Amino acid sequence: MVRDFVTESLAHDPIHGYIPFVARSGLPQDEVSEQEIIDHPWVQRMRHIHQLQTAWWVFPSAEHMRFQHILGAMHLASRVIDEWYDSLVDACHSVPSRAYVDSLVRMAALLHDVGHGPFGHFFDDHYLDQFGVTHEDIGAYIIERELGDLLRGIRRSPNGKMQPLEELDPKQIAWLIRRPKGVDDDGHPDWLIKLRALFSGIYTVDNMDFVLRDAYMTGFNAKAFDLSRLIHYSFFTPEGLTIHLRGLPSLIHFIETRANLFRMVYFHRTVRALDIAIEEIFPQTMKYLFQGNPIDHLDQYLDFTESSFLVDIRRWVHSEDPEQQQLGQQWQNILSRRTGWKMAVERTLNFHSTQGERMTIFSEPDLVLRRVRERLPANLKDLPLNIDVARHYHRPSGRLPAGGQNFLYDPGTGTSQELNDDDLFRSIPISFLIFRIYCQSHENDPALNAALNSVLGDAMDAKTNM
C-alpha cells in the first residue's frame, strides 16, 4: 500500500508511537475527514475526563485523559484489522472492503467512551444507574443522533479508500460499542457480529490499550504485556475471534497483568477510600450540577465534564447556601486527599469457581461488618466504620454473549474450542475479591483485625461442620 501523505497526519503517543489519521487538508469537499470527528466537541470533551477515575489522586504521573486512550484504541483497531482482515473474509460471507472495515472499527474505537460522565464508571454506578442506562447507551445515542451525518461522510482511513458505494452506518458503530446482553445480533451480518469481539471479549482494542497505557502512566510497568505476539497469533475462524495455542501464554500474561493493575492501581486502598468519600456526598452534589437522564439533556451533558465538575465544587465553600457550603468543604477535604477513611483491615480471596464466591461469608459484607462489631470491645461497638468490596473477574467461567466469545485453535487437532474450556486457561482464577474495613484512624486496627479473624474462624468452623 502506498500511503497518501497529502491527507495523512500524525499524532505522537508514548505507547504506540506515531498514530496516523486522515486530516482535512487535501480531501474532496464532499468527504468528511477523521480529523473532523476527532476535533468534534463530543470527542474533545474526552480531554476533560480522566482515564483513571480517582487513581490519579494517588499515582502522581497518571494524569492521562480518556482522549489519549481513545486515540490509542483507534490505532489498535487498525493494527488488528491489518492482521485479521483476511481471516475475517475467509470466515464470513460478503465482508465489505478492508478500508470499510478499518474505518468502521477505527470510529467505533474512537467513540467507544464518548458517553462517559465525570469519574467514568463511578458516574455509571452512582448516577446513571437510576435511569437504567450506561455510558455505552448514551454513547450509542450520541453516535447516531449527534455524529451520524459526519460518520456517513467518511470515505477513507489512513490505510485505504472505501469502494464507491460503501458508506459507514452509524447504527453499526453504535451497536459495536455496546456490551452484549444475551443474543442481541439485531439482524446484523455475521462479519459484524464477529467484529464485536474487538470491543467485548477477553482482549479488546479497549482493554489492550488501557492496560498498556495505565501501566506505563502509573509507573507500574513500562511494557506490561507482549501486544505484538498477542495480535500475531489471533485470527478469525467461523466460530469467532480465535487465538492459536502458541499465543495462549501471551494472553494469560495479559490477563494476569490486567488483574494486577486492578489489585495495585484501580483497587488501591487510598483509591477506594476516595471512592467511598465521594459516594457519600455524590447524590447531594449532583442536585446542584446536573439533573435528569443525560440522553434527554445532551446540550447540558456536552458541557458537563470532570473539569467543569471540579471547578464548580471548588467554589462552593464560598456559597451562601449552607448545604452547598458544607458540601464544598467536604469536597475540599477530598481534593486535598483528606477522605476521613483509613484502611484498618484487608483480606483478599481468589476464586476458581463461581460457586466459591457465593459460598464465602464475604458474599454478605454487611453481615461480616455486623459480626465484627459484635466482637469488638464494648467501648468500640459504635466506632464509625465503612466497608468496601472490590471484585475483578480475570476470565469468563462459561460462554459469553454473542460477539464477546473467544476461541482457542489447537494445531494438533485442527479444531477450535471455547477458550474457557482449556485446561491451561482454567488454571487462572475466575475472580478475586478484596474485602476492606475502613476506620477514621489507625489506633483500633489491632482490635478490628482480631474481630475479623474471630468472625472468619467461626465461618470456617461452620463450613467444616456442614
C-alpha positions as a Markdown table, in Angstrom:
| # | Residue | x | y | z |
|---|---|---|---|---|
| 1 | Met | 0.0 | 0.0 | 0.0 |
| 2 | Val | 1.3 | 3.5 | -1.0 |
| 3 | Arg | 0.4 | 6.0 | 1.7 |
| 4 | Asp | -1.3 | 9.3 | 0.9 |
| 5 | Phe | 0.9 | 11.8 | 2.7 |
| 6 | Val | -1.3 | 14.7 | 1.5 |
| 7 | Thr | -4.3 | 13.6 | 3.5 |
| 8 | Glu | -2.5 | 11.8 | 6.3 |
| 9 | Ser | -1.5 | 13.5 | 9.6 |
| 10 | Leu | 0.2 | 12.0 | 12.7 |
| 11 | Ala | -0.2 | 12.2 | 16.4 |
| 12 | His | 2.6 | 11.1 | 18.6 |
| 13 | Asp | 1.8 | 8.8 | 21.5 |
| 14 | Pro | 4.1 | 7.4 | 24.3 |
| 15 | Ile | 2.5 | 4.0 | 24.0 |
| 16 | His | 2.1 | 3.4 | 20.3 |
| 17 | Gly | 4.5 | 5.9 | 18.7 |
| 18 | Tyr | 3.0 | 7.6 | 15.7 |
| 19 | Ile | -0.8 | 7.4 | 15.3 |
| 20 | Pro | -1.9 | 8.2 | 11.7 |
| 21 | Phe | -5.3 | 9.8 | 11.0 |
| 22 | Val | -6.9 | 11.3 | 7.9 |
| 23 | Ala | -6.6 | 15.1 | 8.0 |
| 24 | Arg | -9.0 | 17.7 | 6.5 |
| 25 | Ser | -6.4 | 19.1 | 4.1 |
| 26 | Gly | -6.3 | 17.7 | 0.6 |
| 27 | Leu | -9.7 | 15.9 | 0.8 |
| 28 | Pro | -12.5 | 16.4 | -1.7 |
| 29 | Gln | -15.2 | 18.8 | -0.4 |
| 30 | Asp | -17.8 | 16.0 | -0.1 |
| 31 | Glu | -15.7 | 13.9 | 2.2 |
| 32 | Val | -15.5 | 14.0 | 6.0 |
| 33 | Ser | -12.1 | 13.5 | 7.5 |
| 34 | Glu | -11.3 | 11.6 | 10.6 |
| 35 | Gln | -9.8 | 14.8 | 12.0 |
| 36 | Glu | -13.3 | 16.4 | 11.9 |
| 37 | Ile | -14.6 | 13.6 | 14.2 |
| 38 | Ile | -11.5 | 13.8 | 16.4 |
| 39 | Asp | -11.9 | 17.6 | 16.7 |
| 40 | His | -15.7 | 17.4 | 17.3 |
| 41 | Pro | -16.8 | 18.8 | 20.7 |
| 42 | Trp | -18.1 | 15.4 | 21.8 |
| 43 | Val | -14.7 | 13.8 | 21.2 |
| 44 | Gln | -12.7 | 16.8 | 22.5 |
| 45 | Arg | -14.8 | 16.5 | 25.7 |
| 46 | Met | -12.8 | 13.4 | 26.4 |
| 47 | Arg | -9.8 | 15.7 | 27.2 |
| 48 | His | -11.7 | 16.7 | 30.3 |
| 49 | Ile | -12.4 | 13.3 | 31.8 |
| 50 | His | -9.6 | 11.3 | 33.5 |
| 51 | Gln | -8.9 | 7.8 | 32.3 |
| 52 | Leu | -8.3 | 6.8 | 35.9 |
| 53 | Gln | -11.4 | 8.0 | 37.7 |
| 54 | Thr | -9.8 | 8.7 | 41.1 |
| 55 | Ala | -6.5 | 6.9 | 40.9 |
| 56 | Trp | -4.9 | 10.0 | 39.5 |
| 57 | Trp | -5.1 | 11.4 | 43.0 |
| 58 | Val | -2.9 | 8.6 | 44.2 |
| 59 | Phe | -0.5 | 8.0 | 41.3 |
| 60 | Pro | 1.1 | 11.4 | 40.6 |
| 61 | Ser | 2.0 | 10.7 | 36.9 |
| 62 | Ala | -1.3 | 9.1 | 36.0 |
| 63 | Glu | -2.9 | 12.4 | 34.8 |
| 64 | His | -3.9 | 11.0 | 31.4 |
| 65 | Met | -7.3 | 11.6 | 30.0 |
| 66 | Arg | -9.9 | 9.5 | 28.1 |
| 67 | Phe | -8.8 | 11.3 | 24.9 |
| 68 | Gln | -5.4 | 9.8 | 24.8 |
| 69 | His | -6.9 | 6.3 | 25.4 |
| 70 | Ile | -9.5 | 6.6 | 22.6 |
| 71 | Leu | -6.8 | 7.6 | 20.1 |
| 72 | Gly | -4.7 | 4.6 | 21.2 |
| 73 | Ala | -7.8 | 2.3 | 20.8 |
| 74 | Met | -8.4 | 3.7 | 17.3 |
| 75 | His | -4.8 | 3.0 | 16.4 |
| 76 | Leu | -5.0 | -0.6 | 17.8 |
| 77 | Ala | -8.2 | -1.1 | 15.8 |
| 78 | Ser | -6.2 | -0.6 | 12.6 |
| 79 | Arg | -3.4 | -2.8 | 13.8 |
| 80 | Val | -5.7 | -5.7 | 14.4 |
| 81 | Ile | -7.6 | -5.3 | 11.1 |
| 82 | Asp | -4.3 | -5.2 | 9.2 |
| 83 | Glu | -3.5 | -8.6 | 10.7 |
| 84 | Trp | -7.0 | -10.2 | 10.9 |
| 85 | Tyr | -9.0 | -8.9 | 7.9 |
| 86 | Asp | -8.0 | -11.8 | 5.6 |
| 87 | Ser | -9.1 | -14.4 | 8.1 |
| 88 | Leu | -12.4 | -12.5 | 8.6 |
| 89 | Val | -13.0 | -12.8 | 4.8 |
| 90 | Asp | -12.3 | -16.5 | 5.0 |
| 91 | Ala | -14.6 | -17.0 | 7.9 |
| 92 | Cys | -17.6 | -15.0 | 6.7 |
| 93 | His | -19.7 | -14.2 | 3.6 |
| 94 | Ser | -20.0 | -10.7 | 2.0 |
| 95 | Val | -17.4 | -8.9 | 4.1 |
| 96 | Pro | -17.1 | -5.2 | 3.0 |
| 97 | Ser | -13.8 | -3.9 | 1.7 |
| 98 | Arg | -10.8 | -3.7 | 4.0 |
| 99 | Ala | -11.0 | 0.1 | 4.0 |
| 100 | Tyr | -14.6 | 0.0 | 5.1 |
| 101 | Val | -14.0 | -2.5 | 8.0 |
| 102 | Asp | -10.9 | -0.5 | 9.0 |
| 103 | Ser | -12.8 | 2.8 | 9.1 |
| 104 | Leu | -15.8 | 1.2 | 10.9 |
| 105 | Val | -13.7 | -0.2 | 13.8 |
| 106 | Arg | -11.5 | 2.9 | 14.0 |
| 107 | Met | -14.6 | 5.1 | 14.5 |
| 108 | Ala | -16.1 | 2.6 | 17.0 |
| 109 | Ala | -12.8 | 2.6 | 19.0 |
| 110 | Leu | -12.5 | 6.4 | 18.8 |
| 111 | Leu | -16.1 | 6.8 | 20.0 |
| 112 | His | -16.5 | 3.9 | 22.5 |
| 113 | Asp | -16.1 | 6.2 | 25.5 |
| 114 | Val | -18.0 | 9.3 | 24.1 |
| 115 | Gly | -20.9 | 8.8 | 26.6 |
| 116 | His | -18.8 | 8.9 | 29.8 |
| 117 | Gly | -19.5 | 11.3 | 32.5 |
| 118 | Pro | -17.2 | 12.7 | 35.3 |
| 119 | Phe | -15.3 | 10.0 | 37.1 |
| 120 | Gly | -16.0 | 7.5 | 34.3 |
| 121 | His | -17.5 | 4.2 | 35.6 |
| 122 | Phe | -18.2 | 5.7 | 39.0 |
| 123 | Phe | -20.7 | 8.0 | 37.3 |
| 124 | Asp | -22.4 | 5.0 | 35.7 |
| 125 | Asp | -22.8 | 3.2 | 39.1 |
| 126 | His | -23.7 | 6.2 | 41.2 |
| 127 | Tyr | -25.8 | 8.4 | 38.9 |
| 128 | Leu | -26.7 | 6.8 | 35.5 |
| 129 | Asp | -27.9 | 3.6 | 37.1 |
| 130 | Gln | -31.1 | 5.3 | 38.4 |
| 131 | Phe | -32.2 | 5.8 | 34.7 |
| 132 | Gly | -31.3 | 2.3 | 33.7 |
| 133 | Val | -28.7 | 3.5 | 31.2 |
| 134 | Thr | -24.9 | 3.2 | 30.9 |
| 135 | His | -22.3 | 5.4 | 29.3 |
| 136 | Glu | -22.5 | 2.9 | 26.3 |
| 137 | Asp | -26.2 | 3.7 | 25.9 |
| 138 | Ile | -25.5 | 7.4 | 25.9 |
| 139 | Gly | -22.5 | 6.9 | 23.6 |
| 140 | Ala | -24.7 | 5.0 | 21.1 |
| 141 | Tyr | -27.3 | 7.7 | 21.1 |
| 142 | Ile | -24.6 | 10.4 | 20.5 |
| 143 | Ile | -23.1 | 8.4 | 17.7 |
| 144 | Glu | -26.4 | 8.0 | 15.9 |
| 145 | Arg | -28.0 | 11.4 | 16.6 |
| 146 | Glu | -25.1 | 13.9 | 17.0 |
| 147 | Leu | -22.4 | 12.4 | 14.8 |
| 148 | Gly | -24.3 | 10.2 | 12.4 |
| 149 | Asp | -24.2 | 12.6 | 9.4 |
| 150 | Leu | -20.5 | 13.2 | 9.8 |
| 151 | Leu | -19.7 | 9.5 | 10.1 |
| 152 | Arg | -21.7 | 8.8 | 6.9 |
| 153 | Gly | -19.4 | 11.2 | 5.1 |
| 154 | Ile | -16.1 | 9.3 | 5.9 |
| 155 | Arg | -14.7 | 7.7 | 2.8 |
| 156 | Arg | -11.2 | 6.5 | 3.9 |
| 157 | Ser | -8.8 | 5.7 | 6.7 |
| 158 | Pro | -5.0 | 6.2 | 6.6 |
| 159 | Asn | -4.8 | 2.6 | 5.2 |
| 160 | Gly | -7.1 | 2.9 | 2.2 |
| 161 | Lys | -10.2 | 4.3 | 0.5 |
| 162 | Met | -13.6 | 2.6 | 0.6 |
| 163 | Gln | -15.4 | 1.3 | -2.5 |
| 164 | Pro | -17.6 | 3.8 | -4.4 |
| 165 | Leu | -21.0 | 2.6 | -2.9 |
| 166 | Glu | -19.8 | 2.0 | 0.6 |
| 167 | Glu | -20.9 | 4.3 | 3.4 |
| 168 | Leu | -20.4 | 3.9 | 7.1 |
| 169 | Asp | -23.5 | 3.0 | 9.1 |
| 170 | Pro | -23.7 | 4.9 | 12.5 |
| 171 | Lys | -26.0 | 2.2 | 13.7 |
| 172 | Gln | -23.3 | -0.4 | 13.2 |
| 173 | Ile | -20.8 | 1.7 | 15.1 |
| 174 | Ala | -23.3 | 2.3 | 17.9 |
| 175 | Trp | -24.0 | -1.5 | 18.1 |
| 176 | Leu | -20.3 | -2.4 | 18.2 |
| 177 | Ile | -19.6 | -0.3 | 21.3 |
| 178 | Arg | -22.4 | -1.7 | 23.5 |
| 179 | Arg | -21.7 | -4.7 | 25.7 |
| 180 | Pro | -23.6 | -7.8 | 24.5 |
| 181 | Lys | -26.6 | -8.8 | 26.6 |
| 182 | Gly | -27.6 | -12.3 | 25.7 |
| 183 | Val | -28.3 | -12.9 | 22.0 |
| 184 | Asp | -28.8 | -9.4 | 20.5 |
| 185 | Asp | -27.4 | -9.7 | 17.0 |
| 186 | Asp | -30.3 | -7.4 | 15.8 |
| 187 | Gly | -30.2 | -9.0 | 12.4 |
| 188 | His | -26.6 | -7.8 | 11.8 |
| 189 | Pro | -24.4 | -9.8 | 9.4 |
| 190 | Asp | -22.1 | -12.4 | 10.7 |
| 191 | Trp | -18.9 | -10.4 | 9.9 |
| 192 | Leu | -20.1 | -7.5 | 12.1 |
| 193 | Ile | -21.1 | -9.8 | 15.0 |
| 194 | Lys | -17.5 | -11.3 | 14.9 |
| 195 | Leu | -16.0 | -7.7 | 14.9 |
| 196 | Arg | -17.8 | -7.1 | 18.2 |
| 197 | Ala | -15.0 | -9.2 | 19.8 |
| 198 | Leu | -12.8 | -6.2 | 19.2 |
| 199 | Phe | -14.8 | -4.3 | 21.8 |
| 200 | Ser | -16.4 | -7.0 | 24.1 |
| 201 | Gly | -14.3 | -10.0 | 25.0 |
| 202 | Ile | -11.3 | -11.2 | 26.9 |
| 203 | Tyr | -8.9 | -9.0 | 25.0 |
| 204 | Thr | -10.1 | -6.0 | 23.1 |
| 205 | Val | -8.7 | -2.8 | 21.5 |
| 206 | Asp | -10.1 | -1.0 | 24.6 |
| 207 | Asn | -8.5 | -3.1 | 27.3 |
| 208 | Met | -5.3 | -3.8 | 25.4 |
| 209 | Asp | -4.7 | -0.1 | 25.2 |
| 210 | Phe | -5.7 | 0.8 | 28.7 |
| 211 | Val | -3.6 | -1.9 | 30.3 |
| 212 | Leu | -0.5 | -0.7 | 28.4 |
| 213 | Arg | -1.3 | 3.0 | 29.0 |
| 214 | Asp | -2.3 | 2.8 | 32.7 |
| 215 | Ala | 0.6 | 0.5 | 33.5 |
| 216 | Tyr | 3.0 | 3.0 | 31.8 |
| 217 | Met | 1.5 | 6.2 | 33.2 |
| 218 | Thr | 1.3 | 4.9 | 36.8 |
| 219 | Gly | 4.9 | 3.6 | 36.6 |
| 220 | Phe | 3.5 | 0.0 | 37.2 |
| 221 | Asn | 5.2 | -1.4 | 34.2 |
| 222 | Ala | 6.7 | 0.2 | 31.0 |
| 223 | Lys | 5.9 | -2.8 | 28.8 |
| 224 | Ala | 3.0 | -4.6 | 30.5 |
| 225 | Phe | 2.5 | -7.5 | 28.0 |
| 226 | Asp | 3.5 | -8.6 | 24.5 |
| 227 | Leu | 0.9 | -6.8 | 22.4 |
| 228 | Ser | 2.6 | -7.8 | 19.1 |
| 229 | Arg | 2.6 | -11.5 | 19.9 |
| 230 | Leu | -1.0 | -11.5 | 21.1 |
| 231 | Ile | -2.1 | -9.8 | 17.8 |
| 232 | His | 0.1 | -12.0 | 15.6 |
| 233 | Tyr | -1.4 | -15.3 | 16.9 |
| 234 | Ser | -5.0 | -14.2 | 16.7 |
| 235 | Phe | -7.4 | -14.5 | 13.7 |
| 236 | Phe | -11.0 | -15.1 | 12.9 |
| 237 | Thr | -12.5 | -18.6 | 12.3 |
| 238 | Pro | -16.1 | -19.4 | 11.6 |
| 239 | Glu | -16.6 | -19.7 | 15.4 |
| 240 | Gly | -15.3 | -16.2 | 16.1 |
| 241 | Leu | -12.1 | -14.4 | 17.3 |
| 242 | Thr | -9.6 | -17.2 | 17.9 |
| 243 | Ile | -6.1 | -17.4 | 19.3 |
| 244 | His | -3.6 | -20.0 | 18.3 |
| 245 | Leu | -2.3 | -22.3 | 21.0 |
| 246 | Arg | 1.2 | -20.7 | 20.6 |
| 247 | Gly | -0.3 | -17.3 | 21.6 |
| 248 | Leu | -2.1 | -18.6 | 24.7 |
| 249 | Pro | 0.8 | -17.8 | 27.1 |
| 250 | Ser | 0.8 | -14.2 | 25.9 |
| 251 | Leu | -3.0 | -14.0 | 26.5 |
| 252 | Ile | -2.6 | -15.4 | 30.0 |
| 253 | His | 0.2 | -12.9 | 30.7 |
| 254 | Phe | -2.2 | -10.1 | 29.6 |
| 255 | Ile | -5.0 | -11.4 | 31.8 |
| 256 | Glu | -2.6 | -11.6 | 34.8 |
| 257 | Thr | -1.2 | -8.1 | 34.2 |
| 258 | Arg | -4.7 | -6.6 | 33.9 |
| 259 | Ala | -5.6 | -8.3 | 37.2 |
| 260 | Asn | -2.5 | -6.9 | 38.9 |
| 261 | Leu | -3.5 | -3.5 | 37.7 |
| 262 | Phe | -6.8 | -3.9 | 39.4 |
| 263 | Arg | -5.2 | -5.1 | 42.6 |
| 264 | Met | -2.5 | -2.5 | 42.8 |
| 265 | Val | -3.9 | 0.6 | 41.0 |
| 266 | Tyr | -7.7 | 0.6 | 40.4 |
| 267 | Phe | -8.4 | -1.1 | 43.8 |
| 268 | His | -5.6 | 0.6 | 45.7 |
| 269 | Arg | -6.7 | 1.2 | 49.3 |
| 270 | Thr | -6.5 | 5.0 | 49.0 |
| 271 | Val | -8.2 | 5.0 | 45.7 |
| 272 | Arg | -11.1 | 3.0 | 47.2 |
| 273 | Ala | -11.1 | 5.4 | 50.2 |
| 274 | Leu | -11.6 | 8.3 | 47.8 |
| 275 | Asp | -14.4 | 6.4 | 46.1 |
| 276 | Ile | -16.1 | 5.8 | 49.5 |
| 277 | Ala | -15.8 | 9.5 | 50.4 |
| 278 | Ile | -17.2 | 10.7 | 47.1 |
| 279 | Glu | -20.0 | 8.1 | 47.1 |
| 280 | Glu | -21.2 | 9.6 | 50.5 |
| 281 | Ile | -21.8 | 13.0 | 49.0 |
| 282 | Phe | -22.4 | 12.3 | 45.3 |
| 283 | Pro | -26.3 | 12.4 | 45.3 |
| 284 | Gln | -26.4 | 15.8 | 47.1 |
| 285 | Thr | -23.7 | 17.1 | 44.8 |
| 286 | Met | -25.5 | 16.1 | 41.6 |
| 287 | Lys | -28.6 | 18.0 | 42.7 |
| 288 | Tyr | -26.6 | 21.2 | 42.1 |
| 289 | Leu | -24.7 | 20.2 | 39.0 |
| 290 | Phe | -26.9 | 18.0 | 36.7 |
| 291 | Gln | -30.3 | 16.6 | 36.9 |
| 292 | Gly | -32.1 | 14.1 | 34.7 |
| 293 | Asn | -31.1 | 11.5 | 32.1 |
| 294 | Pro | -28.3 | 12.8 | 30.0 |
| 295 | Ile | -29.9 | 11.4 | 26.9 |
| 296 | Asp | -32.7 | 13.9 | 27.5 |
| 297 | His | -30.3 | 16.8 | 28.1 |
| 298 | Leu | -27.5 | 16.3 | 25.6 |
| 299 | Asp | -26.8 | 20.1 | 25.3 |
| 300 | Gln | -26.0 | 20.3 | 29.0 |
| 301 | Tyr | -24.2 | 17.0 | 29.1 |
| 302 | Leu | -21.8 | 18.1 | 26.4 |
| 303 | Asp | -20.5 | 20.8 | 28.8 |
| 304 | Phe | -20.7 | 18.6 | 31.9 |
| 305 | Thr | -17.2 | 17.2 | 32.3 |
| 306 | Glu | -14.8 | 16.4 | 35.1 |
| 307 | Ser | -13.1 | 19.7 | 34.6 |
| 308 | Ser | -16.4 | 21.6 | 35.0 |
| 309 | Phe | -17.3 | 19.4 | 37.9 |
| 310 | Leu | -14.1 | 20.2 | 39.8 |
| 311 | Val | -14.2 | 23.9 | 39.1 |
| 312 | Asp | -17.8 | 24.2 | 40.3 |
| 313 | Ile | -17.4 | 22.3 | 43.6 |
| 314 | Arg | -14.2 | 24.3 | 44.5 |
| 315 | Arg | -16.4 | 27.5 | 44.6 |
| 316 | Trp | -19.0 | 26.1 | 47.0 |
| 317 | Val | -17.0 | 26.8 | 50.1 |
| 318 | His | -17.9 | 30.5 | 49.4 |
| 319 | Ser | -21.6 | 29.8 | 48.8 |
| 320 | Glu | -24.3 | 31.4 | 50.8 |
| 321 | Asp | -26.3 | 28.2 | 50.7 |
| 322 | Pro | -25.4 | 26.3 | 54.0 |
| 323 | Glu | -25.8 | 22.8 | 52.4 |
| 324 | Gln | -23.8 | 23.8 | 49.4 |
| 325 | Gln | -21.1 | 25.4 | 51.6 |
| 326 | Gln | -20.9 | 22.2 | 53.7 |
| 327 | Leu | -20.6 | 20.1 | 50.5 |
| 328 | Gly | -17.9 | 22.4 | 49.3 |
| 329 | Gln | -15.9 | 21.8 | 52.5 |
| 330 | Gln | -16.3 | 18.1 | 52.2 |
| 331 | Trp | -15.1 | 18.3 | 48.6 |
| 332 | Gln | -12.1 | 20.4 | 49.6 |
| 333 | Asn | -11.1 | 17.7 | 52.0 |
| 334 | Ile | -11.4 | 15.1 | 49.3 |
| 335 | Leu | -9.4 | 17.2 | 46.8 |
| 336 | Ser | -6.7 | 17.5 | 49.5 |
| 337 | Arg | -6.9 | 13.7 | 50.0 |
| 338 | Arg | -8.3 | 14.0 | 53.5 |
| 339 | Thr | -11.0 | 11.4 | 53.0 |
| 340 | Gly | -11.6 | 10.7 | 56.6 |
| 341 | Trp | -11.3 | 7.0 | 55.9 |
| 342 | Lys | -8.2 | 4.8 | 56.6 |
| 343 | Met | -7.9 | 1.1 | 55.8 |
| 344 | Ala | -7.9 | -0.9 | 59.0 |
| 345 | Val | -8.4 | -4.4 | 57.7 |
| 346 | Glu | -7.9 | -6.1 | 54.3 |
| 347 | Arg | -8.5 | -9.7 | 53.1 |
| 348 | Thr | -8.0 | -10.9 | 49.5 |
| 349 | Leu | -9.6 | -14.1 | 48.2 |
| 350 | Asn | -9.1 | -15.8 | 44.8 |
| 351 | Phe | -11.9 | -18.0 | 43.4 |
| 352 | His | -11.5 | -20.8 | 40.9 |
| 353 | Ser | -15.3 | -21.4 | 40.6 |
| 354 | Thr | -18.3 | -19.1 | 40.5 |
| 355 | Gln | -19.7 | -21.2 | 43.4 |
| 356 | Gly | -16.7 | -20.4 | 45.5 |
| 357 | Glu | -17.5 | -16.7 | 45.8 |
| 358 | Arg | -21.2 | -17.4 | 46.6 |
| 359 | Met | -20.2 | -19.7 | 49.4 |
| 360 | Thr | -17.8 | -17.4 | 51.2 |
| 361 | Ile | -19.0 | -15.2 | 54.0 |
| 362 | Phe | -17.8 | -12.2 | 52.1 |
| 363 | Ser | -20.7 | -12.6 | 49.7 |
| 364 | Glu | -22.7 | -10.8 | 52.5 |
| 365 | Pro | -20.4 | -7.9 | 53.5 |
| 366 | Asp | -22.9 | -6.2 | 55.7 |
| 367 | Leu | -23.3 | -9.4 | 57.8 |
| 368 | Val | -19.5 | -9.6 | 58.2 |
| 369 | Leu | -19.4 | -6.0 | 59.4 |
| 370 | Arg | -22.2 | -6.6 | 61.9 |
| 371 | Arg | -20.5 | -9.7 | 63.3 |
| 372 | Val | -17.2 | -7.7 | 63.5 |
| 373 | Arg | -19.0 | -5.1 | 65.6 |
| 374 | Glu | -20.4 | -7.8 | 67.9 |
| 375 | Arg | -16.8 | -9.0 | 68.7 |
| 376 | Leu | -15.3 | -5.5 | 69.4 |
| 377 | Pro | -14.8 | -4.4 | 73.0 |
| 378 | Ala | -17.8 | -2.6 | 74.4 |
| 379 | Asn | -16.2 | 0.9 | 74.1 |
| 380 | Leu | -15.7 | 0.4 | 70.3 |
| 381 | Lys | -19.0 | -1.0 | 69.2 |
| 382 | Asp | -20.2 | 2.4 | 67.9 |
| 383 | Leu | -16.9 | 3.1 | 66.1 |
| 384 | Pro | -17.6 | 4.8 | 62.7 |
| 385 | Leu | -16.7 | 2.1 | 60.1 |
| 386 | Asn | -17.2 | 1.6 | 56.4 |
| 387 | Ile | -16.7 | -1.5 | 54.3 |
| 388 | Asp | -15.6 | -1.9 | 50.7 |
| 389 | Val | -15.8 | -5.0 | 48.5 |
| 390 | Ala | -13.8 | -4.8 | 45.3 |
| 391 | Arg | -14.2 | -7.6 | 42.7 |
| 392 | His | -12.4 | -8.3 | 39.5 |
| 393 | Tyr | -13.2 | -11.1 | 37.0 |
| 394 | His | -10.0 | -12.5 | 35.4 |
| 395 | Arg | -11.7 | -14.6 | 32.8 |
| 396 | Pro | -15.1 | -16.0 | 31.8 |
| 397 | Ser | -16.3 | -19.1 | 33.5 |
| 398 | Gly | -18.7 | -20.0 | 30.7 |
| 399 | Arg | -19.9 | -19.0 | 27.3 |
| 400 | Leu | -20.1 | -15.2 | 26.8 |
| 401 | Pro | -23.0 | -13.5 | 24.9 |
| 402 | Ala | -22.8 | -13.3 | 21.1 |
| 403 | Gly | -19.9 | -11.2 | 19.9 |
| 404 | Gly | -17.9 | -11.5 | 23.1 |
| 405 | Gln | -16.8 | -15.1 | 23.0 |
| 406 | Asn | -13.2 | -16.0 | 22.3 |
| 407 | Phe | -11.9 | -19.3 | 20.9 |
| 408 | Leu | -8.6 | -21.3 | 21.0 |
| 409 | Tyr | -7.2 | -23.1 | 18.0 |
| 410 | Asp | -5.3 | -26.3 | 18.6 |
| 411 | Pro | -3.0 | -27.2 | 15.7 |
| 412 | Gly | -2.7 | -30.8 | 17.0 |
| 413 | Thr | -6.4 | -31.4 | 16.3 |
| 414 | Gly | -7.0 | -28.7 | 13.8 |
| 415 | Thr | -10.1 | -27.6 | 15.7 |
| 416 | Ser | -11.2 | -24.5 | 17.7 |
| 417 | Gln | -12.9 | -24.7 | 21.1 |
| 418 | Glu | -14.3 | -22.1 | 23.5 |
| 419 | Leu | -11.4 | -20.6 | 25.3 |
| 420 | Asn | -12.9 | -21.1 | 28.8 |
| 421 | Asp | -12.7 | -24.9 | 28.3 |
| 422 | Asp | -8.9 | -25.1 | 28.0 |
| 423 | Asp | -7.1 | -26.7 | 31.0 |
| 424 | Leu | -4.3 | -24.1 | 31.0 |
| 425 | Phe | -6.8 | -21.3 | 30.8 |
| 426 | Arg | -8.8 | -22.8 | 33.7 |
| 427 | Ser | -5.6 | -22.6 | 35.9 |
| 428 | Ile | -6.2 | -18.9 | 36.1 |
| 429 | Pro | -8.6 | -17.9 | 38.9 |
| 430 | Ile | -12.1 | -16.9 | 37.7 |
| 431 | Ser | -12.1 | -13.8 | 40.0 |
| 432 | Phe | -10.7 | -12.2 | 43.1 |
| 433 | Leu | -12.3 | -10.2 | 45.9 |
| 434 | Ile | -10.7 | -7.7 | 48.2 |
| 435 | Phe | -12.7 | -7.0 | 51.4 |
| 436 | Arg | -11.7 | -4.0 | 53.4 |
| 437 | Ile | -12.9 | -2.3 | 56.6 |
| 438 | Tyr | -12.2 | 1.4 | 56.9 |
| 439 | Cys | -12.0 | 3.5 | 60.1 |
| 440 | Gln | -11.2 | 7.1 | 60.8 |
| 441 | Ser | -7.9 | 6.4 | 62.4 |
| 442 | His | -5.4 | 3.5 | 62.7 |
| 443 | Glu | -5.4 | 3.3 | 66.5 |
| 444 | Asn | -8.1 | 0.5 | 66.6 |
| 445 | Asp | -6.6 | -1.6 | 63.7 |
| 446 | Pro | -5.5 | -4.4 | 66.1 |
| 447 | Ala | -9.0 | -4.8 | 67.6 |
| 448 | Leu | -10.6 | -4.7 | 64.2 |
| 449 | Asn | -8.2 | -7.4 | 62.8 |
| 450 | Ala | -8.8 | -9.6 | 65.8 |
| 451 | Ala | -12.6 | -9.2 | 65.5 |
| 452 | Leu | -12.5 | -10.1 | 61.8 |
| 453 | Asn | -10.2 | -13.1 | 62.4 |
| 454 | Ser | -12.7 | -14.3 | 65.0 |
| 455 | Val | -15.6 | -14.0 | 62.5 |
| 456 | Leu | -13.6 | -15.8 | 59.8 |
| 457 | Gly | -12.7 | -18.6 | 62.3 |
| 458 | Asp | -16.4 | -19.1 | 63.1 |
| 459 | Ala | -17.2 | -19.2 | 59.4 |
| 460 | Met | -14.5 | -21.8 | 58.8 |
| 461 | Asp | -15.7 | -23.9 | 61.7 |
| 462 | Ala | -19.3 | -23.7 | 60.3 |
| 463 | Lys | -18.2 | -24.8 | 56.8 |
| 464 | Thr | -16.1 | -27.7 | 58.3 |
| 465 | Asn | -19.1 | -29.0 | 60.3 |
| 466 | Met | -21.5 | -28.9 | 57.4 |
